[in-house]
Amino acid sequence: MLAALCLVWLPTVQAQEDKECPAPAVRVEAEEFTPLTSQNYATAETQSLFAGPYISMIAKATCTDGMGVLMHERKPSDPSHRAFARVNYDTLYSWVLLDLTTPATISMPETNGRYQSAQVLNEGHWMPFVITEPGSFTLTRDNSGSRYVLVGFRTQMNMQNQEDIAEANKLQDLISVEQAASGEMVFTNRWDKDAILAMRKELQILRDEKGYKSEDMFGKQDEIDQDMANVGVAVGWGGQPKEGAVYLFYTSDSSEHQTLTLREVPHAATAFWSITVYDEEGFVASDPFNINSSFAKSDANGDTVVNFGGDPSADNYLPVYPGWNATLRIYTPLTDYFSGKWVRPELQTAD
Protein backbone atom coordinates (compact mmCIF):
# COMPACT_ATOMS: atom_id res chain seq x y z
CA MET A 1 0.00 0.00 0.00
CA LEU A 2 4.56 -1.10 1.35
CA ALA A 3 6.23 1.79 4.29
CA ALA A 4 8.29 1.02 3.65
CA LEU A 5 9.12 -1.57 1.91
CA CYS A 6 7.06 0.41 2.67
CA LEU A 7 3.93 0.75 0.95
CA VAL A 8 5.45 2.71 3.79
CA TRP A 9 4.18 5.54 2.94
CA LEU A 10 3.38 8.85 4.71
CA PRO A 11 4.45 11.67 2.48
CA THR A 12 4.82 15.26 3.55
CA VAL A 13 1.47 16.87 2.76
CA GLN A 14 0.41 20.43 2.13
CA ALA A 15 -2.24 21.63 4.54
CA GLN A 16 -5.26 23.60 3.37
CA GLU A 17 -4.27 27.18 4.14
CA ASP A 18 -6.59 29.73 5.74
CA LYS A 19 -9.44 27.28 6.22
CA GLU A 20 -11.18 25.95 9.25
CA CYS A 21 -11.18 22.23 8.60
CA PRO A 22 -13.04 19.42 10.39
CA ALA A 23 -11.26 17.34 12.99
CA PRO A 24 -10.35 13.78 11.94
CA ALA A 25 -13.34 11.45 12.40
CA VAL A 26 -11.58 9.12 14.82
CA ARG A 27 -11.95 8.17 18.46
CA VAL A 28 -10.56 5.46 20.71
CA GLU A 29 -13.07 4.14 23.23
CA ALA A 30 -10.64 2.68 25.74
CA GLU A 31 -8.79 4.00 28.77
CA GLU A 32 -6.42 1.10 29.45
CA PHE A 33 -3.89 -0.42 27.08
CA THR A 34 -4.82 -3.69 25.41
CA PRO A 35 -2.07 -6.25 26.25
CA LEU A 36 0.17 -6.79 23.23
CA THR A 37 0.68 -10.38 22.03
CA SER A 38 1.90 -12.12 18.91
CA GLN A 39 -1.73 -12.63 17.93
CA ASN A 40 -2.65 -8.95 17.96
CA TYR A 41 0.67 -7.28 17.11
CA ALA A 42 -0.22 -6.76 13.43
CA THR A 43 -3.59 -5.29 14.39
CA ALA A 44 -1.94 -3.02 16.97
CA GLU A 45 0.50 -1.59 14.42
CA THR A 46 -2.20 -1.17 11.80
CA GLN A 47 -4.93 0.34 13.95
CA SER A 48 -2.37 2.73 15.43
CA LEU A 49 -1.38 3.92 11.97
CA PHE A 50 -4.94 4.15 10.67
CA ALA A 51 -6.13 6.16 13.69
CA GLY A 52 -3.00 8.29 13.94
CA PRO A 53 -0.81 9.30 10.99
CA TYR A 54 -3.04 8.19 8.11
CA ILE A 55 -6.36 9.76 9.03
CA SER A 56 -4.55 12.89 10.19
CA MET A 57 -2.56 13.10 6.95
CA ILE A 58 -5.65 12.69 4.76
CA ALA A 59 -7.74 15.09 6.83
CA LYS A 60 -5.04 17.76 6.78
CA ALA A 61 -4.40 17.50 3.04
CA THR A 62 -8.08 17.48 2.01
CA CYS A 63 -9.65 19.68 4.71
CA THR A 64 -12.10 16.91 5.55
CA ASP A 65 -12.59 14.50 8.44
CA GLY A 66 -10.29 12.06 6.63
CA MET A 67 -12.79 9.28 5.92
CA GLY A 68 -13.89 8.17 2.45
CA VAL A 69 -12.00 10.90 0.60
CA LEU A 70 -9.09 10.45 -1.80
CA MET A 71 -5.78 12.12 -1.04
CA HIS A 72 -3.09 12.28 -3.71
CA GLU A 73 0.65 12.51 -3.17
CA ARG A 74 1.73 14.70 -6.08
CA LYS A 75 5.49 14.55 -5.57
CA PRO A 76 7.98 11.76 -4.84
CA SER A 77 8.44 10.86 -1.18
CA ASP A 78 10.72 13.23 0.72
CA PRO A 79 14.03 11.44 1.46
CA SER A 80 14.39 13.41 4.70
CA HIS A 81 11.07 12.09 6.04
CA ARG A 82 11.88 9.45 8.68
CA ALA A 83 8.50 8.23 9.91
CA PHE A 84 8.92 4.84 8.21
CA ALA A 85 11.75 2.66 7.01
CA ARG A 86 12.47 1.47 3.46
CA VAL A 87 10.21 3.92 1.67
CA ASN A 88 9.36 3.35 -2.00
CA TYR A 89 10.60 6.11 -4.33
CA ASP A 90 9.20 4.58 -7.54
CA THR A 91 5.55 5.55 -7.39
CA LEU A 92 3.23 8.32 -6.36
CA TYR A 93 0.68 7.30 -3.78
CA SER A 94 -3.00 8.07 -3.47
CA TRP A 95 -4.91 7.09 -0.33
CA VAL A 96 -8.40 6.54 0.96
CA LEU A 97 -9.47 5.30 4.39
CA LEU A 98 -12.83 3.53 4.27
CA ASP A 99 -15.44 2.62 6.86
CA LEU A 100 -17.08 -0.36 5.16
CA THR A 101 -20.24 -0.16 7.18
CA THR A 102 -21.32 1.14 3.76
CA PRO A 103 -19.83 -0.54 0.63
CA ALA A 104 -17.42 1.53 -1.46
CA THR A 105 -16.74 1.32 -5.20
CA ILE A 106 -13.25 2.13 -6.48
CA SER A 107 -12.64 2.97 -10.16
CA MET A 108 -9.25 3.03 -11.90
CA PRO A 109 -8.47 4.38 -15.40
CA GLU A 110 -6.76 3.04 -18.50
CA THR A 111 -3.09 3.94 -18.18
CA ASN A 112 -1.61 3.25 -21.65
CA GLY A 113 0.96 0.88 -20.21
CA ARG A 114 1.96 2.81 -17.10
CA TYR A 115 1.90 0.82 -13.86
CA GLN A 116 -0.95 1.66 -11.51
CA SER A 117 -2.29 -0.52 -8.72
CA ALA A 118 -4.67 -0.45 -5.78
CA GLN A 119 -3.75 -2.39 -2.65
CA VAL A 120 -6.39 -3.01 0.00
CA LEU A 121 -5.06 -3.32 3.56
CA ASN A 122 -7.37 -4.32 6.40
CA GLU A 123 -7.05 -3.87 10.17
CA GLY A 124 -5.17 -7.13 10.64
CA HIS A 125 -2.58 -6.12 8.01
CA TRP A 126 -4.02 -8.69 5.61
CA MET A 127 -4.22 -7.82 1.91
CA PRO A 128 -7.43 -9.23 0.42
CA PHE A 129 -6.96 -7.47 -2.94
CA VAL A 130 -4.31 -6.00 -5.20
CA ILE A 131 -5.85 -4.56 -8.37
CA THR A 132 -3.64 -3.81 -11.38
CA GLU A 133 -6.27 -3.55 -14.13
CA PRO A 134 -8.54 -0.63 -15.04
CA GLY A 135 -12.20 -0.80 -14.09
CA SER A 136 -14.42 -0.71 -11.01
CA PHE A 137 -14.52 -2.94 -7.96
CA THR A 138 -16.63 -2.85 -4.82
CA LEU A 139 -15.27 -3.31 -1.30
CA THR A 140 -17.45 -4.59 1.52
CA ARG A 141 -16.79 -5.53 5.10
CA ASP A 142 -17.23 -9.20 4.16
CA ASN A 143 -14.85 -9.32 1.20
CA SER A 144 -12.24 -7.12 2.89
CA GLY A 145 -12.18 -8.82 6.28
CA SER A 146 -12.61 -5.80 8.55
CA ARG A 147 -14.71 -2.70 9.02
CA TYR A 148 -11.84 -0.36 8.18
CA VAL A 149 -9.45 -0.58 5.25
CA LEU A 150 -6.79 1.62 3.77
CA VAL A 151 -6.55 1.56 -0.01
CA GLY A 152 -3.15 2.62 -1.31
CA PHE A 153 -2.89 3.43 -5.02
CA ARG A 154 0.54 3.38 -6.64
CA THR A 155 1.14 5.21 -9.92
CA GLN A 156 4.55 4.73 -11.53
CA MET A 157 6.75 7.77 -12.10
CA ASN A 158 10.37 8.65 -12.76
CA MET A 159 11.39 10.81 -9.81
CA GLN A 160 14.14 12.36 -11.96
CA ASN A 161 11.72 13.65 -14.63
CA GLN A 162 9.20 16.40 -13.85
CA GLU A 163 7.24 15.83 -17.06
CA ASP A 164 6.80 12.18 -16.19
CA ILE A 165 5.60 13.11 -12.71
CA ALA A 166 3.01 15.43 -14.30
CA GLU A 167 1.71 12.55 -16.45
CA ALA A 168 1.40 10.38 -13.36
CA ASN A 169 -0.56 13.18 -11.65
CA LYS A 170 -3.10 13.13 -14.49
CA LEU A 171 -3.72 9.42 -13.95
CA GLN A 172 -4.12 9.97 -10.21
CA ASP A 173 -6.93 12.42 -10.98
CA LEU A 174 -8.83 9.70 -12.85
CA ILE A 175 -9.11 7.46 -9.77
CA SER A 176 -12.51 7.72 -8.09
CA VAL A 177 -14.30 6.45 -4.97
CA GLU A 178 -18.07 6.26 -4.54
CA GLN A 179 -19.72 5.56 -1.19
CA ALA A 180 -23.17 6.41 0.19
CA ALA A 181 -21.82 7.38 3.63
CA SER A 182 -18.19 7.90 4.63
CA GLY A 183 -18.68 6.84 8.26
CA GLU A 184 -16.17 7.32 11.07
CA MET A 185 -13.29 5.48 12.72
CA VAL A 186 -13.95 4.06 16.19
CA PHE A 187 -11.54 1.66 17.90
CA THR A 188 -12.05 -0.16 21.19
CA ASN A 189 -8.34 -0.91 21.64
CA ARG A 190 -5.73 1.48 23.00
CA TRP A 191 -2.19 0.38 22.12
CA ASP A 192 1.06 0.97 23.99
CA LYS A 193 3.55 2.53 21.56
CA ASP A 194 6.60 1.44 23.57
CA ALA A 195 5.42 -2.18 23.58
CA ILE A 196 4.84 -2.04 19.83
CA LEU A 197 8.31 -0.61 19.18
CA ALA A 198 9.94 -3.30 21.34
CA MET A 199 8.18 -6.15 19.55
CA ARG A 200 8.89 -4.55 16.18
CA LYS A 201 12.63 -4.49 16.94
CA GLU A 202 12.62 -8.16 17.98
CA LEU A 203 10.91 -9.14 14.74
CA GLN A 204 13.29 -7.06 12.63
CA ILE A 205 16.23 -8.87 14.20
CA LEU A 206 14.53 -12.20 13.50
CA ARG A 207 14.10 -11.36 9.80
CA ASP A 208 17.75 -10.35 9.52
CA GLU A 209 18.79 -13.65 11.11
CA LYS A 210 16.45 -15.88 9.10
CA GLY A 211 16.42 -14.04 5.76
CA TYR A 212 12.71 -14.59 5.14
CA LYS A 213 11.32 -13.92 1.66
CA SER A 214 8.82 -11.10 1.24
CA GLU A 215 6.30 -13.37 -0.49
CA ASP A 216 6.03 -15.35 2.75
CA MET A 217 5.30 -12.24 4.84
CA PHE A 218 2.54 -10.37 2.98
CA GLY A 219 -0.79 -11.61 1.67
CA LYS A 220 -4.25 -12.91 2.42
CA GLN A 221 -5.20 -14.22 5.86
CA ASP A 222 -5.66 -17.80 4.67
CA GLU A 223 -2.33 -17.83 2.81
CA ILE A 224 0.21 -16.43 5.30
CA ASP A 225 1.19 -17.73 8.73
CA GLN A 226 0.55 -15.20 11.51
CA ASP A 227 4.13 -15.32 12.79
CA MET A 228 5.48 -14.62 9.31
CA ALA A 229 2.90 -11.89 8.81
CA ASN A 230 4.13 -10.23 12.01
CA VAL A 231 7.65 -10.13 10.61
CA GLY A 232 6.29 -8.46 7.49
CA VAL A 233 4.59 -5.78 9.57
CA ALA A 234 7.83 -5.10 11.45
CA VAL A 235 10.15 -4.87 8.46
CA GLY A 236 7.83 -3.18 5.97
CA TRP A 237 4.34 -2.24 7.07
CA GLY A 238 2.10 -2.14 4.00
CA GLY A 239 4.39 -4.26 1.82
CA GLN A 240 2.63 -5.81 -1.15
CA PRO A 241 1.66 -9.49 -1.40
CA LYS A 242 3.43 -11.56 -4.01
CA GLU A 243 1.00 -10.86 -6.84
CA GLY A 244 1.64 -7.13 -6.38
CA ALA A 245 5.38 -7.11 -5.79
CA VAL A 246 8.25 -9.08 -4.33
CA TYR A 247 11.13 -7.62 -2.38
CA LEU A 248 14.66 -9.02 -2.47
CA PHE A 249 16.95 -7.86 0.32
CA TYR A 250 20.71 -7.45 0.00
CA THR A 251 23.13 -6.79 2.84
CA SER A 252 26.91 -6.52 2.90
CA ASP A 253 29.61 -6.13 5.52
CA SER A 254 31.77 -4.26 3.02
CA SER A 255 31.66 -0.74 1.61
CA GLU A 256 34.00 -1.71 -1.21
CA HIS A 257 32.82 -1.59 -4.82
CA GLN A 258 30.33 -4.36 -5.61
CA THR A 259 28.01 -5.02 -8.54
CA LEU A 260 24.62 -6.61 -9.12
CA THR A 261 23.75 -7.75 -12.65
CA LEU A 262 20.06 -7.79 -13.55
CA ARG A 263 19.04 -9.80 -16.58
CA GLU A 264 15.49 -10.31 -17.91
CA VAL A 265 13.84 -9.45 -14.61
CA PRO A 266 10.43 -11.20 -14.69
CA HIS A 267 7.72 -8.57 -14.38
CA ALA A 268 4.54 -7.79 -16.31
CA ALA A 269 4.81 -5.54 -19.36
CA THR A 270 3.08 -2.72 -17.48
CA ALA A 271 5.32 -3.12 -14.42
CA PHE A 272 9.00 -2.55 -13.59
CA TRP A 273 11.81 -3.18 -11.10
CA SER A 274 13.76 -0.84 -8.83
CA ILE A 275 16.69 -0.84 -6.40
CA THR A 276 17.02 1.47 -3.40
CA VAL A 277 19.96 1.72 -0.98
CA TYR A 278 19.19 2.30 2.71
CA ASP A 279 21.21 2.69 5.87
CA GLU A 280 21.06 0.19 8.73
CA GLU A 281 17.92 1.87 10.07
CA GLY A 282 16.16 1.63 6.71
CA PHE A 283 16.49 5.28 5.65
CA VAL A 284 18.26 6.80 2.65
CA ALA A 285 21.58 8.40 3.51
CA SER A 286 23.20 9.23 0.18
CA ASP A 287 22.40 10.64 -3.25
CA PRO A 288 21.66 9.04 -5.62
CA PHE A 289 19.93 6.25 -3.72
CA ASN A 290 17.49 4.77 -6.24
CA ILE A 291 17.48 3.27 -9.73
CA ASN A 292 14.53 1.79 -11.57
CA SER A 293 14.13 0.13 -14.93
CA SER A 294 12.50 3.18 -16.50
CA PHE A 295 15.81 5.06 -16.48
CA ALA A 296 18.54 2.47 -15.71
CA LYS A 297 21.21 2.05 -18.38
CA SER A 298 21.81 -1.35 -20.00
CA ASP A 299 25.10 -2.69 -21.35
CA ALA A 300 25.77 -4.16 -24.80
CA ASN A 301 24.28 -7.50 -23.69
CA GLY A 302 21.06 -5.89 -22.52
CA ASP A 303 21.95 -6.45 -18.87
CA THR A 304 21.73 -3.78 -16.19
CA VAL A 305 24.83 -3.69 -13.99
CA VAL A 306 24.23 -1.76 -10.79
CA ASN A 307 27.41 -0.37 -9.22
CA PHE A 308 27.32 -0.18 -5.45
CA GLY A 309 30.26 2.10 -4.72
CA GLY A 310 33.23 2.50 -7.01
CA ASP A 311 33.48 5.20 -9.68
CA PRO A 312 30.68 7.78 -9.34
CA SER A 313 30.76 8.31 -13.12
CA ALA A 314 29.89 4.66 -13.82
CA ASP A 315 26.47 3.74 -15.15
CA ASN A 316 23.87 2.92 -12.49
CA TYR A 317 26.10 4.11 -9.66
CA LEU A 318 24.77 4.08 -6.10
CA PRO A 319 27.08 5.15 -3.23
CA VAL A 320 27.43 2.85 -0.23
CA TYR A 321 28.71 3.28 3.32
CA PRO A 322 29.05 1.20 6.51
CA GLY A 323 25.77 -0.50 7.36
CA TRP A 324 24.26 -0.14 3.88
CA ASN A 325 21.66 -2.52 2.52
CA ALA A 326 19.55 -2.58 -0.63
CA THR A 327 16.06 -3.66 -1.63
CA LEU A 328 15.23 -4.90 -5.12
CA ARG A 329 11.52 -4.46 -5.82
CA ILE A 330 9.90 -6.38 -8.67
CA TYR A 331 6.38 -5.14 -9.37
CA THR A 332 3.76 -7.60 -10.68
CA PRO A 333 6.25 -10.49 -10.88
CA LEU A 334 5.73 -13.25 -13.44
CA THR A 335 5.65 -17.02 -13.03
CA ASP A 336 9.38 -17.34 -13.80
CA TYR A 337 10.15 -15.68 -10.48
CA PHE A 338 8.11 -18.11 -8.41
CA SER A 339 9.04 -21.23 -10.38
CA GLY A 340 12.74 -20.59 -9.91
CA LYS A 341 13.41 -20.29 -13.64
CA TRP A 342 14.71 -16.80 -12.98
CA VAL A 343 17.59 -17.02 -10.53
CA ARG A 344 18.10 -14.28 -7.99
CA PRO A 345 21.34 -12.40 -8.79
CA GLU A 346 23.85 -11.90 -6.00
CA LEU A 347 26.31 -9.17 -5.15
CA GLN A 348 29.73 -9.61 -6.73
CA THR A 349 33.01 -7.98 -5.74
CA ALA A 350 34.06 -5.69 -8.58
CA ASP A 351 37.23 -6.49 -10.51
Secondary structure, DSSP 8 states (H G I E B T S, - for coil): ---TTTT---------TT------SEEE--SS-----TTTHHHHHHHHHIIIIIHHHHHHHHTS-SSS--EE--S---TT--SSSS---SEEEEEEEEETTS-EEEEE---TT--EEEEEEETTS---EEE-SSEEEEE-HHHHSSSEEEEEEEEE--TT-HHHHHHHHHHHTT-EEEES----EEES----HHHHHHHHHHHHHHHHHH---GGGTSS-TTTS-HHHHHHHHHHHTT---TTTEEEEEEE-S--S-EEEEE-S--B-TT--EEEEEE-TTS---SSS-EEETTT----TTS-EEEEESS-TTSTTEE---TT-EEEEEEESB-HHHHHTSS-----EE--
